[in-house]
Amino acid sequence: MRKTVALRKRDDNSEIMIENSTSDESGMGAALQHIAAQISDGRCTSVRLKDGRATLSLDVSGLEVAARDAMVDRLRSAVSEAAGVAEVRIAMTAQKRTRMLIAVGSGKGGVGKSTLTANLAIALTQLGRRVGIVDADIYGPSQPRLLGKDDVKPGTDGDKLIPVMSAHGVPLLSMGQLAKPGQAIAWRGPMAGRALEQLVDAMWGDVDLLLVDLPPGTGDIQLSMLQKFKPSGAIIISTPQDLALIDAARAIDLFTQSGVPIIGMVENMAGYACPHCGEVSDPFGIGGAEKEAIAMGLSFLGRIPLDSSIRLSSDAGVPPAAQGGSLADPFRAIAARLASWLDSHEQDMAST
């Protein structure tokens, strides 16, 4: 028996609902494919119809969970209204998205890795990049506080974590969101490595760049990352004094031995302007990281001053890059240099 296919207009005048059916299951399947492609913006790759059961293949690569579920609901609703369709099955597929990882490390604690990471992520987002943050400092996570999300736990989709979106447009994942406030995380290397794997291999949606805020040193976390999620490049941050630069050189050596390019060095806590008289002093010295970069043949990405306003805004969960003004300028300048490196790297990868 021959049947027909038509589209019924909705209240918003969109033609996506099916009335009646077609000449046979083969022809009806082709018609359903056309409709499903329209509803899914081309993500429905195939439709099979047999014995009243419509089976659709839907590519959900890069979709956030809410957007994915909404698309599935629209498809199921539309296809189920076709005459002759008694059951709708939707098989979701996803290509593993290739994301660029950039490590932010130092070799020494307390030199500003986390603050730099948070501000770079915000500044890169303002430049149009889709950036997420992995707080890989399993034992001393800081990103939830820096981004104002220390009281929000990530969701899950099956065995995958769903990153928490910050108010600044940067999603993040951190052990600080999973552990109780003040709880010591006393894990041996293998457990910490598995935790890092869960943070990186999460439901990052359309994020195409992950900044990885590394813990101090050159230990288990760094080795786990290099073995499982080799970064495309690394940024090294240091204060100007020799003690910090010694450990920064060790971090550079680790990345270099592992074949990870060093994008450049950043000098933090360089120059303190007295709030009373305005005189600038250098309690940690100045220029040490730049001299080290030149001596090692590396790029120098920029200098961040020692300013209490950076600390206050960071503790409040509103990093300087999110506020604009003079405090944001050093971070935005470094982000612009990083963006230029990323553009060149992507062009090189595309040409190989």
N, C-alpha and C positions, 0 to 999 in steps of 0.2 A: 504494500500500500504506500503510495507516495504522499508525503506530507510537506509542509512548508516551514520556513524559518523566517521570523520577523523580529524586529527589535521594538520593544515597547518603551515609549518615552517616560522618564521619571518626572517628578515635579520640577526638578532643576533642568529639564529639557535634555538630559543626557541619555543617549541610546545605548543602554548596556543590558537591559533585561530581555530574556528570550521568551517569545511566545511560540507555541506550537513546536513542530519538529520538521525534519527534512525527509527526503525520499527514502533513505535507508540509513543504517547505522554508520556506514562509511562516509556518506555525504554529510550526515549530521555531525560526525566527529570533526570534519573539516570546517563546518560552520561554527561549531563550538570553539575550535582553535582560533578562528578569526576573532570571535567575541572575547575570548579569554586573553588574547594578546592585547586587545584594546584596554581591557580592564587592568591588566597587570603591567602596562607600559612595556610590553614585549618580553616580560620575564617568564611568561608561561611558554615553555619550549615544546610541549607536545600535549595532545589530548587523545585518549583512546576511549572508545565507547563500545561496550560489549555487554549484551544481556541486561541493558538498562543501567549499567554501572559506568560512570564517567570517571576516568583516572587521568589526572592532570599532573604534569611535572612543572614545578615552579622554582625558578632560580632566585634564591633569597640572599645572594651574596651581598654583603655590605649593608643590609637593611637593619635598622634598629628593631628591637623586639616588638615594640608597639606598632611600627609601620608594617612589619612582616605579618603580625596577627590581623591587622586591619585589612591587608590585601587578601589574605586567606579567606576572611569572612566575606568580603565582596565577591570573590570568585565563587565560593560555595553557594552564596545566595543566588547569584545570577544563573549559574549552570543548573542548579536544582530546579529552577522554574521552567526549564525546557521540557516540553512534552516527551515522554518516553524515558526520561532520566529518573531513576528510582533512588540512586545512591551516587554520592560524589566523594571521591577520594583524591586527596592532594598530597603528592610526594614532594617534599621540599629538598632541594639540593643547594649546595653552596660551594663555590670555588674558594680555596684557601687564599685569603687576600695576602699579597706580599706587602708588608709594611717595612719602612725603613726604621731602624733603631739607631739612636744616637746616645751614646753613654756620656754621662757627666760624672767625672771622677776627680780624685785629687791624691789619694794615697794617705792623706791625713785628715783627721776629724776636725770639725769646728772652723773650717775655712770658707764655708758658704755655698757648698754644693747644692743643697736643697733650695736655698733662696734663689740662686742663679737659675736652677731648673724651672722653678715655678714661674719666674719672671720671663724667662725665654719662651716657655710654652704660651704664656699670655700674649707676648709680643708677636710671636710667630702666628698665632691665631688672628691677631689684628691685621697681619699681612696676608691673610687668606688661606693659610695652611690649616689642615685638619690634624690637630695635635692632641695626643694623650700623654699622661704621665704614669710611669710605673715607678713606685717608690720601692726600690730594691734594697733599701736599708732595713732589712727584716728585723734587726734587733733595736733600731732606734729610728722609727719612722717619723717624719716631720711633715710630709705633704698634706695630710688631712687638716692640720692646724693652719698651714700656710694658705690653703685654698678655702678655708672656712667650712670644712666638711668633716670635722673630727667627731661629730655625733651622728653621722649617717653611714649605715652599713650597705655594702653592695648587694644587689639582688643576684639571683641565679637563674640560669636557663639550662636545665639538665645538670651536667657536671661543670658548666662554664659559669664563671663570674661575670656579672654585668657591671661595668664601671659606673662610678658615681659622677654625675655631671656637676661641675662647680658653677658658681654664679658668673664666672668669667669665660664660660664657653669651653673649658678644658676638662675633659673627663679624666678621672684618676682611679687608681687602685693601689691600696697600701695595706700592709699588715696592721697599721694603726686603726683601720676601719673594722678589722676582724677580731682583734684582741680587746679585752676589757681595758678601760682607762687605767694606766699605771701598771698593767700586768707585765711582768718580765717574760720575755720570750727566750727561754733557755733551750735552744735547739742545736743539735749537732749539724754539721755541714750538709749531709744528705737531705735532712728534713727542710732545712732552709733553701736548698736547691730546688726541692719540689714545690715549695711555696712560691719561689720566683717563677717557676714554670707556669703555675696557675695564674699568676698576675699578668704574665706576658701573653699567654695563650688564652685570652678571655674574649668576650663578645664586644670587640672594640668598634663594631659598626663601620662607618665610613672613615674612621681615623686612618691616615696614611703615614703618620710619623709618630713614633713613640720616643719620648725622652726618658731615659732610664737614670734615675737618681741613685747612684751607687753608694754603698757604705764605705767607710774609710778602709784603707789597706789594699792588699792584693791577695785576698784569701778565697775561701770557698765560693762566696757569692759571685765574685768576679770570674772565677774559673768556670762555674756552672753556666753563667751567661755566655762566655766565650765558646763553650762547647756546644750549647743548645741554641743560642740566639745570637750569633755573631753580629756585633754592631757594624753599621756602615762606616761609622767614624766615632771619634771620641773627643770631647772637650775636657781640658784639664784646667782646674781652678786652683789658685794658690794665693796665700798672702805673700807679701814681699820678702819676709825674712828668710834667712838661710834654712832654718829648721823645717819650715813648711816646704821649701823648694827641694830639699833632699828627698822627701817622701813623694813629692810630685814627680820627680825624675824617675822614681821606682814605678809609679803608675804608668808613666810614658813608656818605660821599658817593657812592662807587661803587655801593653797594647801593641807595641811595635813588634815584639816577638810573636804575637798572635796574628799578625798581618792586618791589624785594624789601623787605618789612617788616623793620625792626630790632626784634627781640624784646626786646633790652635789652643793657645793658653789665655786665660783670663786672670787678671790681678784684682783681688778683692781687699777691702779695708785699706785702701791706698789714699791717704790724705784725710785729715780730720780738721774741719773748720770749727773753731771755738764759737759757740752760740752767743757769747757775750761780747768778745772783741773782734771776731771774724778772722783772727789769725789762723793760718793753716799750719798744722804740724803733722808729723809722720811717725806715730808711735810704733808702727810695724815696719818702718822704712818705706821706700818708694822706688819703683822701677825694677825690683828684683825679678819679677816674673817676665817682664819684657826682655830684660837682659838674658835670662835663661832661655827664652824662646829664640832669640837671635842666635845665641851660642849653639843651640841644638838644631838650627835651621827650620824652626817652626813659625807659623803665623802667630802674631799677637793680636788677639781679638778685641781687647779693650780693658779698661780699668774702672772699678767700682769704688766709690769713696766709702770711708767709715762714717756713717751718719746714723744717729739714733732714730731718725724718722723711718729709715728702712726697717729697723728692728720693730718699731711700734706698729707700723702698717702690716708687717708680716705676721706679727703675733695676733693682729686683729683679723687676719684672713683676707686682707685686701692688699696684695702686693703692689709695690710702686708702679709696675707696668700697667696695672689696671686703672690707675688713677691719673696717669699723664703728668705733665709738668716736668720740672728739672730732675726730680728723682727718677723718673722713668727713662730719661734720655740715655744714660749709660747702658741700660738693659736693651733698649730698642736699637741702639747702635750695634751692640753685639749680635742681636737677633738678625739684623739686616746682613751682617757679614756671614752669619751661619746660613741664612736663606740663600745668599749668593753661592756658597759652597754646595748647598743642596741642589740648586739648579744645575750647577756644573756637573755634579755627580750623576744626577738623573740623565743628563744629556749623554754623558760617557756611557752609562749603562744601556741607553737606548741605541747607541751606535755600535755596541758590541754584539 
